Amino acid sequence: MRLILASNNRHKTEELAKLAQHLGFDIVNYQDVLGECLDFPAESRDSQDQNALTKARFIHQYLPEEAVIADDSGLYLAAFPDRFGVTTSRDLKAAGAKGQPAENEYLLSILKGKERAAYLLTSLAYLGPDGQEGLFHGRGGVRISENIRGGDFLGGMDDIVEAENGKTLSEMSPDEVVAYHQRSRALSELKDFLSKD
């Protein structure tokens, strides 16, 4: 099944497409269908669910005959319960961390000597061509590693977030990643939802 991703983030599109392929979905960025890049409405500072729904609804108005998804993901750190989460990317930019390697280095630096428990949470919104709508969630990771431990499959924060098996998401095989990654867990919920119809 083809899903149109409502996102201007090409890295996110590539990551979701890799994960979705293992679940039987084909993900295409909305720009590849519309042929243009649009400015999304401002995001909420307190609701991942609302952010995902807003993005999905925004693109679905242009592509009402398509199945559209959008996600909003946040990093939640036990050491900093009042920071990050819904505002992860904004907090990292405010700290001057530009680009994924710099973001990872920044996170590792602020966690030195602190509690490393952490997780990534994804809210995934779905709007179908038949008016069907759903909101799905995936949680992945249990702590931030002591150092960057990357691999070939993904990258980004997946190089520092350890899952329940002790590996970072980037160190895992594609099959393991699908089992542990927060976005693939949300996509699995979506797959279960769609298979009930």
C-alpha positions in Angstrom: 0.0 0.0 0.0 1.2 3.5 -0.9 1.3 6.1 1.8 2.1 9.8 1.2 4.2 11.3 3.9 3.4 14.9 5.0 6.9 16.1 5.8 9.6 18.5 4.4 12.3 16.4 6.1 13.9 14.1 3.4 15.9 12.2 6.0 12.7 11.3 7.8 11.2 10.3 4.5 14.1 7.9 3.8 14.0 6.5 7.3 10.3 5.9 7.3 10.5 4.4 3.8 13.1 1.9 4.9 11.1 0.8 7.9 7.8 0.8 6.1 9.2 -1.4 3.3 9.6 -4.3 5.8 5.9 -3.9 6.8 4.5 -3.9 3.2 4.1 -0.1 2.8 5.5 2.1 0.1 6.1 5.6 1.5 6.5 8.6 -0.9 7.1 12.2 0.1 4.2 14.5 -0.7 6.6 16.7 -2.7 7.2 13.9 -5.2 3.5 13.8 -5.8 2.6 17.5 -5.8 5.9 18.6 -7.4 6.3 21.4 -4.9 7.3 22.1 -1.3 4.7 23.7 1.0 5.0 25.6 4.3 3.2 23.7 7.0 1.2 25.4 9.7 3.0 26.2 13.0 3.5 23.3 15.3 2.1 22.9 18.8 4.5 23.1 21.7 2.6 20.7 23.8 1.0 17.9 21.7 2.8 15.5 19.3 -0.6 14.1 18.4 -1.9 17.5 17.3 1.3 18.2 15.3 1.0 14.9 13.4 -2.7 15.4 12.7 -2.2 19.0 11.6 0.5 18.0 9.1 -1.5 15.1 7.7 -4.7 17.2 7.4 -2.8 20.0 5.7 -1.4 17.7 2.9 -4.6 15.6 2.7 -6.5 18.7 1.5 -4.2 18.7 -1.5 -4.3 15.0 -2.0 -7.8 13.8 -0.8 -7.7 10.6 -2.9 -4.4 9.4 -1.3 -3.6 7.8 2.1 -1.6 10.4 3.9 0.5 10.0 7.0 2.5 12.4 9.2 4.5 11.9 12.3 5.8 13.9 15.1 8.6 12.4 17.3 10.3 13.5 20.4 13.1 12.5 22.6 12.3 12.2 26.3 15.2 12.3 28.8 14.8 11.4 32.5 17.6 13.8 33.4 15.7 16.7 31.8 12.0 16.1 32.2 11.0 19.7 31.4 13.0 19.9 28.2 12.9 18.2 24.8 9.9 15.9 24.1 7.5 17.7 21.8 10.0 20.5 21.4 13.1 18.3 20.8 14.2 19.8 17.5 13.5 23.3 18.6 15.5 22.8 21.9 18.4 21.4 19.9 18.4 24.3 17.5 18.2 26.8 20.4 21.3 25.1 21.9 23.1 25.7 18.7 23.3 22.1 17.6 23.0 22.1 13.8 22.9 18.8 12.0 22.5 15.3 13.3 26.2 14.7 14.4 26.2 18.0 16.3 22.9 17.1 18.0 24.2 13.7 19.1 27.4 15.3 20.5 25.3 17.9 22.3 23.0 15.3 23.9 26.0 13.2 25.0 27.7 16.2 26.5 24.7 17.3 28.6 24.2 13.8 29.9 27.7 13.3 31.2 27.3 12.1 34.8 23.5 12.2 34.6 20.7 9.7 34.4 20.7 8.2 30.9 17.2 6.8 30.8 15.5 8.0 27.7 13.1 7.0 25.0 11.8 8.2 21.6 8.0 8.6 21.1 6.3 8.8 17.8 2.7 10.0 17.1 1.6 8.9 13.6 -1.5 10.3 12.0 -3.3 8.6 9.1 -5.9 10.0 6.8 -7.4 7.7 4.2 -9.0 8.5 0.9 -12.3 7.2 2.3 -12.3 9.7 5.2 -10.9 7.2 7.6 -8.6 8.7 10.3 -6.4 7.2 12.9 -3.7 8.1 15.4 -1.0 5.6 16.3 1.9 5.6 18.7 5.3 3.9 19.0 7.8 4.1 21.8 11.4 2.9 21.3 14.6 3.0 23.3 15.4 2.8 27.0 18.6 4.9 27.4 21.2 7.1 25.7 24.5 5.3 25.1 27.8 6.6 26.4 29.0 7.3 22.9 27.9 7.3 19.3 27.5 3.8 18.0 26.3 3.9 14.4 25.7 1.5 11.6 24.6 1.5 8.0 20.8 1.2 8.2 19.6 4.4 9.8 21.6 7.2 11.6 20.8 10.4 13.5 19.6 9.8 17.1 19.4 6.2 16.3 23.2 6.2 16.7 22.9 7.0 20.4 19.5 5.6 21.5 19.8 2.1 23.0 16.8 -0.3 22.8 15.8 -3.1 25.2 18.4 -5.4 23.6 21.3 -3.1 24.6 22.1 -2.1 21.0 21.6 1.3 19.5 19.0 1.3 16.8 21.7 2.0 14.2 23.7 -1.1 15.3 20.8 -3.5 14.6 19.9 -5.5 11.5 16.9 -4.2 9.5 14.7 -7.0 11.0 15.7 -6.0 14.5 15.2 -2.3 13.8 11.6 -3.0 12.7 11.0 -4.7 16.0 12.5 -2.0 18.2 12.2 1.4 16.3 9.5 3.7 17.6 8.4 4.7 14.0 8.1 1.1 12.9 6.1 0.3 16.1 3.7 3.1 15.1 3.6 1.8 11.5 2.8 -1.7 12.8 -0.2 -0.3 14.7 -1.3 1.4 11.5 -0.9 -1.9 9.6 -3.0 -3.7 12.2 -5.7 -1.0 12.0 -5.9 -1.2 8.2 -6.0 -5.0 8.1 -9.2 -4.9 10.2 -11.1 -3.3 7.3 
